[in-house]
Amino acid sequence: MTTYSKSQLAMYNGQDRKEVWIAYNGIIYDVSRSRLWRSGTHYEHWAGQDLTDELKDAPHTEKVFDKFEVVGKLKT
Ligand code: HEM
Protein backbone atom coordinates (compact mmCIF):
# COMPACT_ATOMS: atom_id res chain seq x y z
CA MET A 1 0.00 0.00 0.00
CA THR A 2 1.29 3.46 -0.82
CA THR A 3 2.28 5.62 2.13
CA TYR A 4 1.62 9.35 2.06
CA SER A 5 2.95 12.05 4.34
CA LYS A 6 0.74 14.62 6.04
CA SER A 7 1.81 17.27 3.55
CA GLN A 8 0.95 15.01 0.61
CA LEU A 9 -2.44 14.28 2.15
CA ALA A 10 -3.00 18.02 2.57
CA MET A 11 -3.09 18.45 -1.22
CA TYR A 12 -6.33 16.45 -1.30
CA ASN A 13 -8.33 18.90 0.77
CA GLY A 14 -10.95 19.40 -1.92
CA GLN A 15 -9.70 22.87 -2.80
CA ASP A 16 -6.49 22.40 -4.76
CA ARG A 17 -7.60 19.44 -6.85
CA LYS A 18 -10.78 17.49 -7.31
CA GLU A 19 -9.86 14.41 -5.26
CA VAL A 20 -10.91 14.55 -1.63
CA TRP A 21 -9.04 12.33 0.82
CA ILE A 22 -9.30 11.85 4.55
CA ALA A 23 -7.25 9.79 6.98
CA TYR A 24 -8.72 7.77 9.79
CA ASN A 25 -6.74 5.42 12.03
CA GLY A 26 -3.75 5.47 9.69
CA ILE A 27 -5.73 4.66 6.55
CA ILE A 28 -6.45 7.19 3.81
CA TYR A 29 -9.85 7.06 2.13
CA ASP A 30 -10.93 8.67 -1.12
CA VAL A 31 -14.27 10.35 -0.42
CA SER A 32 -14.35 12.31 -3.69
CA ARG A 33 -17.66 10.82 -4.75
CA SER A 34 -19.41 11.80 -1.53
CA ARG A 35 -21.84 14.69 -1.82
CA LEU A 36 -21.33 15.19 1.90
CA TRP A 37 -17.63 16.01 1.41
CA ARG A 38 -17.95 18.28 -1.60
CA SER A 39 -15.22 20.92 -1.67
CA GLY A 40 -13.56 19.10 1.19
CA THR A 41 -15.78 20.28 4.02
CA HIS A 42 -18.12 18.22 6.14
CA TYR A 43 -19.95 19.84 9.04
CA GLU A 44 -16.98 22.10 9.83
CA HIS A 45 -14.47 19.30 9.38
CA TRP A 46 -11.85 19.63 6.69
CA ALA A 47 -10.51 16.94 4.35
CA GLY A 48 -6.83 16.53 3.54
CA GLN A 49 -5.91 15.62 7.10
CA ASP A 50 -6.04 13.01 9.81
CA LEU A 51 -9.53 13.16 11.33
CA THR A 52 -9.14 10.26 13.75
CA ASP A 53 -9.57 12.43 16.84
CA GLU A 54 -12.56 14.23 15.38
CA LEU A 55 -14.78 11.22 14.82
CA LYS A 56 -15.93 11.48 18.42
CA ASP A 57 -17.81 14.66 17.42
CA ALA A 58 -19.76 12.83 14.72
CA PRO A 59 -23.27 11.39 15.10
CA HIS A 60 -22.05 8.26 13.26
CA THR A 61 -19.38 5.60 13.66
CA GLU A 62 -16.40 4.71 11.45
CA LYS A 63 -18.82 2.48 9.49
CA VAL A 64 -19.24 5.47 7.17
CA PHE A 65 -15.82 4.67 5.66
CA ASP A 66 -16.78 1.15 4.53
CA LYS A 67 -17.97 2.11 1.09
CA PHE A 68 -14.97 4.25 0.18
CA GLU A 69 -11.81 3.20 -1.59
CA VAL A 70 -8.61 2.99 0.44
CA VAL A 71 -5.86 4.91 -1.35
CA GLY A 72 -3.01 4.39 1.06
CA LYS A 73 -1.56 4.67 4.52
CA LEU A 74 -0.66 7.80 6.43
CA LYS A 75 3.02 8.06 7.26
CA THR A 76 3.50 8.09 11.02
C1 HEM B 1 -20.08 17.48 13.78
C2 HEM B 1 -19.54 16.41 13.19
C3 HEM B 1 -20.21 15.58 12.14
C4 HEM B 1 -21.51 15.54 11.73
C5 HEM B 1 -22.70 16.35 12.24
C6 HEM B 1 -21.59 14.51 10.69
C7 HEM B 1 -22.74 14.15 10.04
C8 HEM B 1 -22.85 13.19 9.07
C9 HEM B 1 -24.07 12.73 8.45
C10 HEM B 1 -25.47 13.23 8.81
C11 HEM B 1 -23.75 11.79 7.55
C12 HEM B 1 -24.70 10.99 6.64
C13 HEM B 1 -25.49 9.98 7.40
C14 HEM B 1 -24.67 8.89 8.00
O1 HEM B 1 -23.95 8.19 7.24
O2 HEM B 1 -24.74 8.71 9.23
C15 HEM B 1 -22.32 11.64 7.57
C16 HEM B 1 -21.59 10.80 6.76
C17 HEM B 1 -20.20 10.69 6.77
N1 HEM B 1 -19.34 11.27 7.66
FE1 HEM B 1 -19.84 12.61 9.08
N2 HEM B 1 -20.35 13.99 10.48
C18 HEM B 1 -19.48 14.62 11.35
C19 HEM B 1 -18.14 14.37 11.47
C20 HEM B 1 -17.39 13.51 10.70
C21 HEM B 1 -15.96 13.28 10.82
C22 HEM B 1 -15.06 13.93 11.86
C23 HEM B 1 -15.63 12.39 9.86
C24 HEM B 1 -14.29 11.77 9.57
C25 HEM B 1 -13.51 11.29 10.55
C26 HEM B 1 -16.84 12.06 9.11
C27 HEM B 1 -16.92 11.21 8.03
C28 HEM B 1 -18.06 10.89 7.34
C29 HEM B 1 -18.10 10.05 6.16
C30 HEM B 1 -16.91 9.42 5.45
C31 HEM B 1 -19.44 9.93 5.80
C32 HEM B 1 -20.01 9.15 4.63
C33 HEM B 1 -20.32 10.11 3.51
C34 HEM B 1 -21.17 9.48 2.40
O3 HEM B 1 -21.69 8.39 2.59
O4 HEM B 1 -21.28 10.11 1.33
N3 HEM B 1 -17.89 12.75 9.65
N4 HEM B 1 -21.78 12.49 8.50
Residues whose N, C-alpha, C, O or C-beta is under 5 A from the ligand:
A	BS01	HEM	S34 R35 L36 H42 Y43 H45 L51 E54 L55 D57 A58 P59 H60 V64 F65
